[in-house]
Amino acid sequence: MINQTGFASALASRTALRHSALRMLPVRRDCFTLFSCRRCFSFSRARAPRVNLEEVRFDKQSARYAGTVFGVPTDAVVFYAKVGAAVVGVLIVFCIFVKGYGILARLNLGTVARLGFTSGFLSCMVLNAVFIGIARRFRISPNAVYNQSIAIVMQNEKVVQHLGPHPRTGDFKAYCQTGGFRLPLIRRIRSGSYELSDLLGLKPQKLQMMFVLRNQANGGEGFVTCEVRRETTGFLSSANTFRSLAVTLTDPSRSSARTIVLIGKPEDVVYRGLMNL
């Protein structure tokens, strides 16, 4: 009798647990469904499009070459061909003076001195041009940033309505370029701002620029600020991208100015205090 009573009580408790589990199952399923939806929503959020700096198209101060050669940009092919030709030329001159000792010994001392001075001067000129070209190649071009910023700004309808289709550039233009390799100049070392990362070029490169566009008809102005950074895209490859681009439109007839953020977020805009952000 005692065993039957214990069996009945165990069966009743098991049935109660089963019913309680069935009641809790829909709640757990709803919670799991809601959690999975939130996770899917967070991972499927659209990212802001990246705008690359097109130096071949907008850099007007240096010679650029469009197109590709066997899948490689023509501008890069021409640049490395010039560097290779310059280095080979300097090596040929050096080999001539080292291995042509017998020929130089037959000449008089004045001729050898003139040949040495001329060849050395030309070699230094070529190497200096190569060094300047490499430094400009791996730097962010301010001229390309300036021209492309104007092209992007003039694609906005509100800016065109305020400044007109052909605005004039104002007298004010400033930019600051930081990061990358910096020469260990004495003034930089004395100021205490020069570090080992500057010598090794470990700091990320960025260029911040601000300028003014002006409408000659109604006196309206547009204060443009932008920031371009060099970002790593792969192994030994990088690209210059716009991090922020904004324009503040001012009108003499209105006391308040309005700011339009074209690229990036409001917290990424350079000089937020001047643009009332």
Number of C-alpha atoms within 10 A of each C-alpha: 6 7 8 9 10 11 12 12 12 12 12 12 12 12 12 12 12 12 12 11 11 11 11 11 12 11 11 11 11 11 12 12 12 12 12 12 11 12 11 11 11 10 8 9 8 8 6 9 8 12 15 16 22 16 19 17 13 18 19 13 10 10 8 16 14 11 11 12 12 7 7 10 14 16 17 16 13 14 16 12 12 14 18 12 11 17 15 12 14 17 12 12 15 15 11 12 16 11 10 11 10 10 10 16 10 9 10 9 11 9 11 15 11 11 14 14 12 12 16 15 12 14 19 13 12 17 16 12 14 18 13 11 15 14 12 12 12 13 19 22 22 20 15 18 25 20 16 19 21 15 12 13 21 18 12 12 12 13 18 15 10 19 25 18 13 12 20 14 15 14 9 10 13 11 14 11 17 16 17 18 18 16 12 13 9 9 10 13 12 9 8 8 9 17 13 11 13 18 14 12 15 12 14 14 19 21 22 21 20 20 19 20 22 22 20 13 9 13 13 19 24 26 19 25 25 26 25 24 22 22 16 12 10 8 6 6 8 12 14 24 18 21 22 22 26 27 24 19 23 20 17 11 9 8 7 10 13 13 17 17 17 17 21 19 13 16 10 16 22 20 14 13 8 9 19 11 11
